[in-house]
Amino acid sequence: MSLIPAALATATGLGVAGAAAGLVLPQRVRGAVVGVLTAGVGVAGGASGVAALGGSRWSAEVPGLLPLAGTHFAVDALSGLFMAVAGAVVAAVAVYGVGYVAGHGAHGLGSRGAQAVLPLFALSLLLVPAAASVSTFLLLWELMALTSLLLVLAEHRARPAVREAAVWYAVMTHLGLVLLLAGFMVYAAQAGGETFAALRSGSGAMSPAVRGLVFVLTAVAFSSKAGLVPLHAWLPRAHPEAPSAVSALMSAAMVNLGVYGLVRVGFDLLGGGPAWWWLLAMAMGGLSAVYGILQAAMASDLKRLLAYSTSENMGLVVLGVGAAGLFDHAGNKALAGLALAAALLHVVNHSAFKALLFCAAGSVLRATGERNLDLLGGLRARMPLTTGLFALGALGAVALPPGNGFISEWLLLQSMIHGLAVPGVTTAIVLPVAVAVIALSSGLAAAVFVKALGVGFFARPRAEGAAAARESPLLMLAGMGLLAALCAALALVPGLLGDGLDRAVEAVGYPGTRPVSGGGLQVRLDEVSAVLSPLWVVATLTVALGAVTATVRWAGRRRQRRTRARLWDCGGGAPTPRMAYTATSFAEPLQRVFDDVLAPEQDVDVTPVRESAYLVERVKFRNRVPDRIEHRLYRPVLDFLAAAGQSARRLAGGSVHAYLGYGFFGLVTLLVVLVVGW
């Protein structure tokens, strides 16, 4: 008997039990019980995903659960990969959440409503990849959207910005749902069925125009969920304003399902497509990678910085997915499998380090009450464990050894570089640009996290909250420790995922390619003759660092002793925290370099003394780096809708006769349209 159905049934039961516990249990035990049950959901769902990655498959139909269409489930290796990732993140964040909720009482994430919704959100993250029909997928997709929206609103009483973020998230996610519904309706109507099996068998008979329409509609919807530019506007709002445990789940698990949908529809259901599909995906991915990390470099809000980093990493993933489709269209399935495996591995790595980073940011916020880097500092001495865990996550985010993000970006670069051998003008132009995008985003990511660590953790404290910070509770540290262990395992022995990645790639139409092989200590790419052993890289770096440190200390001991004396400070006194770099000043050189892209807004307000125009009482300087895409794309639309709404108010004059006339006119118009259309 397969482990998958038993594990999914267990996860479902624990999720429902957790929701009930959140509703009925008293505050003193609610957080602990819901946290344990939610962790159980993650463990059970992760076990089903691991079983699928090991080669097990499962499918089932529940006819009476949904009217007319019924409910269909199927789990293969691709589903298993995303289920295993979501399960691991849910389990670790649930442990972290028990300690996080303990400090919030009955408000925010600790409230009865939020605790009831949290297990359902975790369950939806596991069940969406298991859906095998349009109706089942859309139902679970909407459950995920609604539960995450309610969790974003958990702290709406504390900050007005939460409500604005929730409105943006609600509008963007439901616009995506409309596009998704339209795409699947066209697809199901043309294929003659709404199960995924019927969609696969019917895709070959569809015209290229219909296939292209289905791909564009669904790809745009999935890109919105993944937070890709220009559909990212909800992400830097919702993720910072949500409770930190929820931010970790959204940024490390929920956005992955946008990538899952793109891969499932584009490769599996539609069976691939023309080059322009994948060039569109690569364009959105490359734009998201560069623009996201640039906005992260400018951000001084720690959680907003991490949210934009999510947009950057999802951009890299979709860049790899697009490259896989491009190679497949060119007939090179081996390189297509390698690029897709690299993208899927980066999904795994990003989930691990981004969940850790958001949890560490939540630890900082709980201890200091601040998430503004300009008001932090001094946390290395006051919160050493949190600092070390954040540094480990940051090492993964900058894609340098020994961070876990290094291996997946190395694989991605290998696929792009060897893809230059694929004949064609398109690959000759696009792939060098893609390599440059990966290199640029990695370099900027290093600057971003040097800023976050240096200013937020190693500098002197700039506010009372940072000066009085204390280390987080044990359960929060334990949850972060689980994520740190996952990051370390992915960094040192990524080869353990080789067989699972191969099966996931085979599940979407690349059987026998085996792009990633080798044991746990190395990663071998047979198709491009490349081998990497991360463990040996880490060992070499450790030995080199130890040798340099020992040499410096030995050389220092040979020097003559010097008398300690206070340096002359020109009468200025000891340096103060105000003299050190802030996050804003650290980013200023980058802002100058990318001034044309970022379009910063600066204003100087000079207030003279009342008695004299020649004496200045106050000078106020304001510098703001807005989201330029949001400003240019969304603001005109919002202004138009606001103006249209104001104009439409004239129609509501309070006259019953006018309202009856509107209804009559609408009915006649509908009848005319139906008659003409018939």
N, C-alpha and C positions, 0 to 999 in steps of 0.2 A: 504494500500500500504506500502511495506517495505521501511524503511529509507535507506537501504544499496545502492540500485542503484542510488537514487537521490544524496546521499553523494559522491559516487564514481564519478558520472558524474560531480558534482561540483568540486571535487578535480582535475579531468582531465582538465576541462575547465580552472581552475585557474592556473594549471601547465603550460598549453600551453600559456596562457596569460602572465604568468611570464617570460617564455622564450622569447616571443616576446618583452616584455618590456625591458628585459635585452639587447636585440639587438638594439633597436631603441631609447630608451630614453637617454637624456643627463646625464652627470655624476652627476650633482647636485641633481637630483631626482631619479636616477636609483636605488641606494641602498635601499632607503625607499620604493619605489613602489614594487620592486622585493621582498623585505623582507615581506611586508604586504601580497602579493599574495602567497608567499611560506608558511607563517603562516596560510593562509586560506587553502592551500593544507593539512597542518597538521591537522587543526581542522576538516575539512570535512572527511579526511581519518580516523581520530581518532573516529569521530562520527559513521562511518560505522562499525568500529571494536567494539565499545561499543554496538551497536545494535546487532551484531552477538553474543557477549558474553551474551547478555540478552535473547538469544533464537531464534532470527530471522535467517533465512537462505535464500540464494538467489543464483540463477544460471542463466546464459544466454549464448547464442551463437550468434556470429556475423559472418555469413558465408563469406561475401565478403571482410573482412578486411585482411585476409591472404590467399594467393592462395592455392588451393587444400585442406588444412586441416581446414581452418577457424580459428576462435578465440573463445575460451571457457573460461568462468569465473564461479567460484563458491566460495561462502563464507560461511564457517561454524564457529563454535566457536574457533577452532584452528587457522584458518586464522584471525578471529577477534582479538584474543589476540595479535598476532604480528602486525596487522594493528593498533590497539589501541596504542600499545607501540611506534611504529614508528611515528604515528600521534602526540602523545604528545611530543616526542623528537623534531620532525620537527618544531612544533609550537613554542616551547620555544627557540630553537636554532635560528630560523628565527628572533625572536625579538632581541635576543642577536646579531645576525649578522648585523642588521641595524646599531647598534652602533659600531660594530667591523669594518665594511666597511668604516664608516665615517672617520676613521683615516688612511685609506690606499689610498685614492684618486682613481685614475684610474688604479692602479696597483694591482697585486695579486688578492684577492677575489673581489675587486672592479672593475676589468676590465670588459669590455663588454662581452667577451667570457665566463668568469666564472659566471657572473650574469645570462647569458642566460642558462647555463647548470645547475645551482643550483636548480631551480624549477623542472626540469626534473629528476634530481637525487632523489629529495624528493618524486616525484610522483612514481618513480620506486620502492622505498622502500615500498610503500603502495600497489602497484599492483601485485608485485611478489607473495604474499600469496594468492591473489585472482585468480591466473591462475589455470585452470582446464584441461589443455591438455599439452602434451609435447612441441609442437611447440610454444604455447603461453608462457609457462613457460620459455623456452630457449630464446625467443625473449626479454622478460622483464628482464631476468637474464643478458643478454648481454647489454641491455640498462643501467642497474644498474652498470655493470662493466665499460663500456666506459665512462659514465658520471662521475663516481667517479675517474677514471684515469685522465680525463681532469681537475678535481678539484684539484687532488694531484699536477698536473703540474702548478697550478695557480701562484706560486711564483718561477718558474724556472729561471727567470732572476736575482733574488736576490741571490740565493745560488746554486752552482753546485751540491750539495748533493741531491737537489730535483729531478734532472734528473736521477740520479742513483737509487733513491728510486722508481721513476715512472717506470723505466725499470724492476726492480724486481717485482713490483706489476703487471705490464702488463704481464710478462712472467708467473708468478704464477697463476694469475687469469684465463689466457687463457689455461694453462695446465689443470686447474680444469674444464674449459668448455669442453675441449676435452674429459676428462674422463666422465663428465656428459652426453655429447652427445653420447658417446659409450654405457654407461649404459642404457640410455633411448632407444637407437636404438635396443639393444638386447631385452629389456623389451617389447617394442611395437611390435617387430616382433613376439615374442613368444605369446603375449597376443592377437594379431590380431586387434589392434586398438591403437590410440595414445591419446585418452581422458583418464582422470583419472578414469572415470567410467569403461571404457574397461580394463584398467590396473588392477583395483580391481577384476573384474570378471574373468580375465584370469590368475591371479597369482596362483590360486589353481592348475591349470593344468600344471604348469611349473615344470621341474625336479629340485631337490635340488641343483644340480650343477649350473644350469642357475640362479636360485634365488640367490645363494651365489655370483655368478659373478656380477649380477646386484647390489646387496647390497654393495659389496666391491668397485665397480667402483663409484657408487653414493656417498657412505659414505666418500671415500677419497676426492672426489671433494667438498662435503659440509664441510668436516673438514678443507680443505684449506681455504675456505671462512670464517670459524669461527676462523681461526688463531691458530689451534691446532698444537702442536709439533708432528712431525718434519716438518710440512708444514706451519710453522709460519714465515718464513724468511722475507716475504714481510711486515708483520705487524709492527715490531719495526722500519722499515725504512719509510713506507708510512705515518703512523699516525703522527709521529713527524714532518715530512716535509710538510704535508698538512696544509693549514690555520686552525686555531684552531676551527672555527665553523664547518669546514668539518671534522676535526678529531673527533669532538663530534658526528656527524652524522654517521661516519663510525664505530666508536667504540661502540656506544650505540644503533645503529639501524641496520646497514648493516651486521655486524657479526652475529646478531641474526638469519638472514635468512639461514645461514649455519645450525643452530640448527633446524630451521623450516623444511628445506629440509630433514634432517636426520629423524626427527619424522614423517613427512608426508610419506616418502617412506618406512621407516623401519616398522612402525606400521600400517599406514592406507592402503597404496597401496599394500605392500607385506604381510600385516597381521601378522607380527612377524616372527620369525625364530629361528634357533637353537641357543644353548648357545654360540657358538664360535663367532657369530656376535656381541653379546653384550659384551663378554669378550674383543674383539678387541676394541669396543667403550670405555669400561671402562679403558683399558690400555692406549689408547691415551688421554683420559680425565685426568687420574691420572698423567701421565707424564707431560701433559701441565700444570696442576695445580702446581706441585712442581717446575718444571723447569722454568715456567714463573715467579713465585714469587721470585725464587732465582735470576734470571736475573734482575728483578725489584729492588731487594735489592742492587745489585751491580751498578745500573745505577745512574749517576749523572745528566743526562739530564732529566728534569722534565717530558716532554712529552714522552720520551722513557720509563721512569719508568711507566707511565700510560698505555702505549701500552702493555708492558709486563704484567701488571696487568690485562688487557683485556684477554690475552692468559690464564692467571691463572683462571679467572672467567668463561670463556667459557669451560675450562677443567672441572671445578666443575659441570657445567650444563650437559656436555656430560657424566660425571661420573654418574649423576642421571639418564640420559636417558638410559645408558647401564644397570644400576641396574634395571630399570623398565622392560627392555627386558628380563633380567635374571630371575626376579621374574615371569614374564608372562610365560616364558618357563617352569618354575617349577610348574606352575598351580596356583600360588597365585596372582590372579588379583587384590585383594584389596591392597596388598603391591606394586604391579606394578603401580596401579593408584596413590598411595601416592608418590612414587619416581618420577613419571613423573610430578605430580603436584608441587612437590618441585623444580624440574628442571625448569619448566615453571615460577614459582614464582621468582626464582633467575634470570631468564631472565629479568623479569620486574624490579626487584630491581637493578640489575646491570646497566640496561639502565638509570635509574634515577640518581644513584650516579656517574656513569662514565661520562655521559653528563655534569653533574655539575662540575666534576673535570677537564675535558678538557676545559670547558669554563673558569673556574678559572685560569687554566694554561695559556690560551690565554690572559686573563686579565693581568696576571703578565708579559707575554712577550710583550704586547702592552705598558705597563708602564715602563718597564726596558730595553727592547731590549735583555734580557737574558733569557735562559731557563736552564742554567747550575746552579745547586744548589750550587756549590762551589763559585759562583760569586754573589749569592743572599743574602738574609738576611735583617732584619730590616723592613720587609713588614707589620708586625702587626701594627706598629704605623702609617705607611704611607698609607696603604691600608687595613683599619680595616674590611670593609665589605667583600672584596674579601677573606681576611684571614678567617673570620667566615664562609663564604660559602664553602671554600675549606675544612675547618675543619669538616663541616657537611657531605660533600661528603666522606671525609676520614673515618669518623665514620661509614658510611655505608660499606665502603670497607673492614674494619677490622672485620666485622661481630660480633661486640659487642653491647649489648644494650646501649643506645637506637637507634643504627643505623639500617637502614632499611635492610641491608644485614643479620642481625642476624636471623630474622624469617625464611628466606628461607634456610639458612644453618642449622638451628635447625630442620626444616622439613626433610632436606636431611639426617641428622644424625639419626633422628627418624626412617626413612625408612631403613637405613643401619643396625642399632642396632636391630630392630625387625626382620629384614631379616635373622638374625642369626638362628632364629627358623625354617627357611625353610630347609628341609632335603637335604643332598647332600654334597659331599666333596668339590665341587666347591665353593659353598656359604660359607662353613666353612673356606676356605682359602682366598677367594677374599674379602669378606666383612670386616673382621678386617683390612686388608691392606687399603681398601677404607676409613674406619673411620680414620685410622692413616694419610692418605693423607689429608683428610679434616682438621684434627687438626693441622698438620704441616703447611699447606698452610695458615691457619688462624693466627697461631702464627707468621709466617714470614711476613704476611701482616701487622700485628701490627707494627713490626720493620720497615717495608718499609715506612709506612705513619707517624710514629714518626720521622723518618729521614727527610721526605719531609717537614713536618710542622716545626720541630725544627730547621733544618738548613736553610730552605728556607724562613721561615716567622718570627721565633722568635729570631734567632741569630742576631748579628750585621751585618750591610751591609758590603759586601766585595768588591763592585765595585761602580763606580760612578752612574751607571744606577739604582742600587738598592737604593742608598742614595737619589736620586732625584725622586723617584717614586711618582706618584699621583694616586688617586683612579680613577677607570674606569668611563666612561660616564653612564648616568642614564639608557639608554636602555640596555646596557650590563648587568648592575646590575639587571634590571627588568627580563631579560631572565634567569639569574642565580637564581633569586628569585622564578620564576615559578618552576624551577627544584628542588629548595630547598623545596618548599611547597609540591611537589610530594614526595620527599624523606621522609618528616615528616609524610605525610599521610600514606605512606606505612609502616613506622615504628610504628605508633601509632594505626592505625585501619586497619591492613591487612585483617581482616576478611571480609571486604567489597568485596574483590576479590574472596571469597570462592565459590559462585555460578558460577562465570565466569570460575574459574579454573576447577570446576567439569564438566562444559559443554565442556571445551576444552579437558579434559581427555576422556570424553564420545565420543567425535567426532572421536577419533582414535581407538575405539574398546573396551572401558571399560565402558559400560552403567551400571548405577545403583551402581557403586562403591562409589561415593560421598566421595572422600578421605579427603576433607577439608570442614568443615561446621562450623556453629556458626555465631554469629552476628558480627557487626563491631568492638566490643570491645574485642573479644577473637577469638582464633583459636582452634577448637576442632577436634581431630582426632579420630573418632569413632572406627575405626578398630584396633587401638593400644591403646585406652583408655588414650589419652594424651590431656591436655588442657593447653593453654598458653594465657595469657592476656598481650600483650605488653604495653598497657597503664598503667596497674597496676605495671608492672616492672619499667617503667619510673618514675612513681610516687614514688615508693619505693626508687629508686636510688636517686631521687631528695631530698626526705626527709632525707635520710641517709647522703647525701653530705652536706645538710644544717645543720644537727645536728653536724657533725664533724667540719665544719667550725665555727659554733657558739661556740663549746666547746674549740677549739684552741684559738679563740679570747678572750674568757672569762678567760682562763688560762693565757694568755699573759698579761691581764690587772692586774692580781693579783701579778705579779712579781714586784720586786722593779725596780725603774727607774735606767737606766744605762747612763753613760756619753758617748756620741758619740765621737769617736776618730778614726783617720785614722790608719788602720792596718799597721804593719811593712811589707814592701814588699821586703826586702832584697836588696833594691836599684834597683830593676828591673823596677819600674814604673808601671803605670796602665796597665791592660791587653789590648791587641789590638785584632782586629778581626782575625789576623793571628794565635793567640793562641787558638782560639776556634775550636771545631770539624767542619770538613767539611763533605760533604756527603761521600767522599771517605774514610776518616778516620773512620767515623761512621760505615761503612760497613765492615771494615777490620777484626773485630773478626768473623763475619759470613763467610767472605771469607776464613779464616783459617779453620773453622769448615768444610766447604764444598769444601775444596781445591781440592780433587780428582775429584769432579763433575765439578767444574767450570774451572779447569786448567788455572789459571791466568798466564799471561806472565809478567815477571819482568826483567828489564835491568838497570844496573848501568854503567854510562859512566864517567870515571875519566879523566880529562884533566890536565896534569901537566904544570907547568910553563916552558916556552921554554928554559930558561937557566939552569934549574935544574929538574932532574927527581924525586927529593925528595920533591919538593914543589908543592902543588896542586893549580891550578888556579880555577877550576870549577868541581863540582860533580853534575851530572844530573841523577836523578832516574826516571824511567818510569815504571808505573804499568798499565796493561791493562787486562781486563777480557773479552775476546772475546766470541761470541756465539759458544760454542764448537760443537753443532750439525751442525750449518752452516759450521764451519771450517772443520769438518770431513766428512760431507755428501755432501754439495754443492760445496765446493772448488775443490775437485778432478774432479767433473763433469765439472765445468767451465774450469778448466785447460785442460781437455781432449778436450772439444769443441774448445777452443782457438788453441790448437795444431792442431786439425783436420782442422780448418779454415785456418791456415797458410799453411798446407800441400796442401789443396785444391786450393790454389792460383796458384800452379804450372800448374793446368789444364787450367787456363785462360791465355794462352800464346799469345793471339791475332790472332791466325790462324783461318780463316773462315772455312777452310777444317776440322780442328779439331772439331769445334763446330757442323758442319753438321754431322760428324761422331758420336758425342755424341748423337745427336738427332736420328740418324738412329739406333744406338745401343739400345737406350731407347725404341724406337717404336717396334723393333723386340722382345726385352725382354718382353714388355707388351703383345704382341700378343701371344708369347709362353705361358706365364702365363695364359692368357685367354683360350687358347686351352686346356692346361693340366687341368685347373680347370673345364672346361665344360665337 
